[in-house]
C-alpha cells in the first residue's frame, strides 16, 4: 500500500500537545485594537439612533410643541371657566351691595351669594327672607335695576304701620325687628296695605336710609314687587372675610299667623 495515499492523522506528539493551548488562547482573546474598533463602531451606531429619534420632534411646528406641553392646562382652565359661568347663571350668583339701605345686616361693598334656585321648583319667598330682585315695573319704570331688601309681607298679608308702641304689624301681629339699624324706627311713614297675591312688600333694614315699598305706594302695584321679578334669596355674606356669615330668617316672623281665607275679601 502506498503510504502517501493515507490521510495524515493529527500529530499527537508532546510537542504538538504543548502547542495547542497557545493556539486556542490566541483564538479566544480578542486583539486590543480590534476591541477598541468594535467599541467605536458601537458608539457611532448609538449616536446615530439617538439623533434620528430626536430629529422629528425637533422639527415639529412651534404650536404643536406648545400644545403638547400646555394643552391639558388650557383645556382644564376653559372647563373651569365654563362651569363658573353656568353656576353663576343658574345656581348661585354673587352681588355687591351698592348702598346702605340694608345696614344693620349688610354693609356697602359686601358681596352676597344669592341662591337662584331657592324659589324654583315650587318654592316661594317667605316673610323675613333677604331677596335680590329686578325693580322694573315696581321700583323703576324704565329699565331694570337690581335691589336687595327684606320681605315683610307676602300675598294676602295686611301690613300696617304702626301699632301704639310704634311697631309694624303683619296680620295684626306686631314684629320685634331686632335686625334694624341702631337708632332707626320701624317706619316714619304710616301705611296700611293688603299685599296682592303674587306680590311682596319689601323694606330695607336701615329704615331711615332706604327707598323701599313705602316710597312707591302711589305707583302701579302700590309699592309691591312681583314674585316673578325675584332673582333669588341672599344666603351668605362672602366678602369681606371679617363679615362672612350666613343670612338667616329672623325668628320674629315665625309667629305671624296665616291669613284666614276671605279675610280681606
C-alpha positions in Angstrom: 0.0 0.0 0.0 1.2 3.4 -0.9 1.7 5.1 2.4 1.5 8.6 0.8 -2.1 7.9 -0.1 -3.2 7.8 3.6 -4.8 11.0 5.1 -2.3 12.1 7.7 -3.5 11.9 11.4 -3.2 14.8 13.8 0.2 14.9 15.4 -0.2 13.6 19.0 3.4 14.2 19.9 4.1 16.0 23.2 5.4 19.0 21.3 2.1 19.3 19.5 0.1 19.0 22.7 2.1 21.8 24.2 1.5 24.0 21.1 -2.4 23.5 21.1 -3.2 25.6 24.2 -1.4 28.5 22.8 -3.2 28.3 19.6 -6.6 28.1 21.5 -5.6 31.1 23.7 -4.8 33.2 20.7 -8.1 32.4 19.1 -10.2 33.4 22.2 -8.6 36.5 23.5 -9.6 39.4 21.2 -6.9 41.7 19.8 -6.9 45.1 21.7 -7.0 47.2 18.6 -9.9 45.1 17.2 -11.8 45.5 20.5 -11.4 49.3 20.5 -12.5 49.5 16.9 -15.7 47.5 17.8 -16.4 49.8 20.7 -16.0 52.9 18.5 -18.3 51.4 15.9 -21.0 50.6 18.6 -20.8 54.2 19.9 -21.3 55.6 16.4 -24.3 53.4 15.9 -25.9 54.6 19.2 -25.3 58.2 18.4 -26.9 57.8 15.0 -30.0 56.2 16.6 -30.4 59.0 19.1 -30.1 61.7 16.5 -32.6 60.0 14.3 -35.1 59.7 17.1 -34.8 63.3 18.3 -34.8 64.8 14.9 -38.5 64.6 14.0 -39.6 66.0 17.4 -37.3 69.0 17.0 -38.8 69.6 13.5 -42.4 69.8 14.9 -44.1 73.2 14.4 -43.8 75.5 17.4 -47.5 75.5 18.1 -47.6 71.7 18.2 -44.8 71.6 20.7 -46.5 74.3 22.8 -49.8 72.4 22.7 -48.2 69.2 23.7 -46.8 70.9 26.8 -49.7 73.3 27.8 -52.8 71.9 26.1 -54.1 70.0 29.1 -53.7 73.1 31.3 -55.6 75.2 28.8 -58.5 72.8 28.5 -58.7 72.5 32.2 -58.9 76.3 32.6 -61.5 76.6 29.9 -63.6 73.9 31.6 -63.4 75.6 34.9 -64.5 78.9 33.3 -67.5 77.3 31.7 -68.6 75.7 35.0 -68.3 79.0 36.8 -70.4 80.8 34.2 -73.1 78.1 34.3 -73.2 78.1 38.1 -73.4 81.9 38.2 -76.1 82.0 35.6 -78.4 79.3 37.0 -77.4 78.3 40.6 -75.5 80.9 42.7 -74.6 84.4 41.7 -72.5 87.0 43.7 -73.9 90.5 44.1 -72.3 93.6 45.5 -74.3 95.7 48.0 -74.3 99.2 46.5 -75.9 101.3 49.3 -76.5 101.4 53.0 -80.3 100.6 52.8 -79.7 97.2 54.5 -77.2 98.3 57.1 -77.6 96.5 60.3 -77.4 93.4 58.2 -75.5 94.3 55.0 -72.8 96.9 54.6 -71.9 98.9 51.5 -69.5 96.8 49.4 -70.4 93.5 50.9 -70.5 90.6 48.4 -73.5 88.4 48.9 -74.1 85.0 47.4 -77.7 84.7 46.0 -79.3 81.3 45.7 -81.1 81.4 42.3 -82.8 78.0 42.9 -84.4 79.0 46.2 -87.7 79.8 44.6 -87.7 77.4 41.8 -89.4 74.0 41.7 -92.4 75.2 43.7 -90.6 77.4 46.3 -91.8 80.9 47.1 -90.4 83.8 49.1 -91.2 83.8 52.8 -91.5 86.6 55.3 -88.1 87.6 56.6 -86.1 86.5 53.6 -83.5 88.8 52.2 -84.0 88.8 48.5 -82.5 90.3 45.3 -85.0 91.4 42.7 -85.3 93.3 39.5 -87.2 96.5 40.2 -88.6 97.0 36.7 -92.3 97.7 36.8 -92.3 98.3 40.5 -89.4 100.4 41.8 -88.3 101.6 38.3 -90.3 102.1 35.1 -87.6 102.4 32.5 -85.1 99.6 32.6 -84.3 97.2 35.3 -82.2 97.7 38.4 -81.5 95.1 41.0 -82.3 95.7 44.6 -81.7 93.9 47.9 -84.4 94.2 50.6 -86.2 92.1 53.2 -89.6 90.6 52.7 -92.1 91.9 55.2 -95.4 90.7 53.7 -96.4 88.1 51.1 -99.5 87.8 49.0 -102.7 88.3 51.2 -100.9 89.8 54.2 -102.1 93.0 55.7 -99.0 95.1 56.7 -99.6 98.2 58.9 -97.5 100.9 60.5 -97.7 101.3 63.3 -99.3 100.0 66.5 -99.4 102.1 69.7 -95.8 101.0 70.5 -94.5 102.1 67.1 -94.1 98.5 65.7 -95.1 97.2 62.3 -97.9 94.6 62.4 -98.5 91.8 59.9 -101.9 90.3 60.0 -102.4 92.0 63.4 -99.2 90.5 64.9 -96.5 93.0 66.0 -93.0 92.5 64.7 -90.0 92.6 67.1 -87.4 93.8 64.5 -84.1 93.2 66.2 -82.3 93.4 62.9 -83.0 97.1 62.3 -80.1 99.6 62.1 -79.4 101.0 65.6 -81.5 104.1 66.2 -84.0 103.6 63.4 -87.7 103.4 64.0 -89.7 100.7 62.1 -91.1 103.5 59.9 -91.7 107.2 59.9 -94.3 106.9 57.2 -97.7 105.4 58.2 -99.3 102.9 55.9 -101.9 100.2 55.8 -101.8 97.9 52.8 -103.0 94.4 51.8 -100.4 92.8 49.6 -101.9 91.5 46.3 -101.4 87.8 45.6 -98.2 87.0 43.7 -96.5 90.1 45.1 -94.3 91.1 48.0 -94.0 94.1 50.4 -90.3 94.7 51.0 -88.3 97.1 53.2 -84.7 97.8 54.0 -83.2 97.1 57.4 -81.9 100.7 57.6 -85.3 102.2 57.5 -84.1 105.9 57.7 -81.9 105.3 54.6 -84.0 103.0 52.5 -86.1 103.7 49.5 -88.4 100.7 49.5 -92.1 99.7 49.2 -93.1 102.7 51.3 -91.8 105.1 48.6 -93.8 103.6 45.8 -97.3 103.4 47.4 -98.7 105.6 44.6 -97.1 103.6 41.8 -98.6 100.7 39.9 -98.7 97.7 42.3 -98.8 100.0 45.3 -95.1 99.6 46.0 -95.2 95.8 46.0 -92.8 93.6 43.9 -93.9 90.8 41.6 -92.7 87.4 42.8 -91.6 86.8 39.2 -89.1 89.6 39.4 -87.2 87.9 42.3 -83.7 86.8 41.2 -83.0 84.7 44.4 -82.5 84.6 48.1 -79.3 86.1 49.6 -77.8 83.3 51.6 -74.2 84.3 52.6 -72.1 87.3 53.0 -69.0 86.0 51.2 -66.8 89.1 51.4 -65.1 90.7 53.2 -63.8 87.8 55.2 -64.3 89.5 58.5 -68.0 89.9 57.8 -68.5 86.4 56.5 -71.8 84.9 57.8 -75.0 83.2 56.8 -78.2 85.2 56.4 -80.9 83.5 58.4 -84.6 84.3 58.6 -85.3 86.1 61.9 -87.4 84.2 64.4 -89.8 87.1 64.8 -91.5 86.1 61.5 -92.3 82.6 62.6 -95.1 83.8 64.9 -97.0 85.7 62.2 -100.4 84.0 61.7 -101.6 82.9 58.3 -104.2 85.0 56.5 -107.6 83.5 57.1 -109.4 82.6 53.9 -111.5 85.6 52.7 -110.2 87.8 55.5 -109.7 90.8 53.1 -112.5 90.0 50.7 
